Amino acid sequence: KQEVTQIPAALSVPEGENLVLNCSFTDSAIYNLQWFRQDPGKGLTSLLLIQSSQREQTSGRLNASLDKSSGRSTLYIAASQPGDSATYLCAVRPGREYGNKLVFGAGTILRVKS
Amino acid sequence: GAVVSQHPSWVICKSGTSVKIECRSLDFQATTMFWYRQFPKQSLMLMATSNEGSKATYEQGVEKDKFLINHASLTLSTLTVTSAHPEDSSFYICSARGPLVAYEQYFGPGTRLTVT
């Protein structure tokens, strides 16, 4: 059974800091891994999707890496801003499962203080 | 592109009544949609997979007679919570399998259900 763990559960940083969010998964046989952002009471916004054959993806100040063999992914946020405050969710699509199901981690709650 | 909407965004209903939530893909056709629920400060839990023109596939522990799913067209899936109880109060989010990137899901904004 695929399980996804995110560390830390919560993080509070001053504006301008670079930070790293961690995601680990128990079964390395995945098709892809996706990072999402969720604002309070809102739906999910996809940030980055990494296919299993890729090592990293970048979008603006965000960089996500994937080490499939070790079951880890990191989301790097450069020069954090108060507007980055949100919950960040990591999700994997297990390779052996049928139906395109995503397995989510519990999320990291990020607060960037101005 | 690839926008998913949900209606209503929030709903309050009395215990014992039924409530329907709609999920629409606005600018693409989605043969597969997914329904999730999220309790406060918890992650998303998949409830069921909805395929256009066929019966939904429910995850273990989800009552199919309580959570009725209909995917009658390529742009619309509905979730009906029947005989709602206060413990059904939750945030319900749908997603649709996207038209471009293989297996990418696009998520709706969610529906907050409160059962009194």
Boltz contact constraints between the chains, C-beta under 6 A:
constraints:
  - contact:
      token1: [A, 43]
      token2: [B, 93]
      max_distance: 6.0
  - contact:
      token1: [A, 43]
      token2: [B, 107]
      max_distance: 6.0
  - contact:
      token1: [A, 43]
      token2: [B, 108]
      max_distance: 6.0
  - contact:
      token1: [A, 43]
      token2: [B, 109]
      max_distance: 6.0
  - contact:
      token1: [A, 43]
      token2: [B, 110]
      max_distance: 6.0
  - contact:
      token1: [A, 44]
      token2: [B, 107]
      max_distance: 6.0
  - contact:
      token1: [A, 49]
      token2: [B, 104]
      max_distance: 6.0
  - contact:
      token1: [A, 93]
      token2: [B, 103]
      max_distance: 6.0
  - contact:
      token1: [A, 99]
      token2: [B, 49]
      max_distance: 6.0
  - contact:
      token1: [A, 100]
      token2: [B, 103]
      max_distance: 6.0
  - contact:
      token1: [A, 101]
      token2: [B, 46]
      max_distance: 6.0
  - contact:
      token1: [A, 104]
      token2: [B, 43]
      max_distance: 6.0
  - contact:
      token1: [A, 104]
      token2: [B, 44]
      max_distance: 6.0
  - contact:
      token1: [A, 106]
      token2: [B, 43]
      max_distance: 6.0
  - contact:
      token1: [A, 107]
      token2: [B, 43]
      max_distance: 6.0
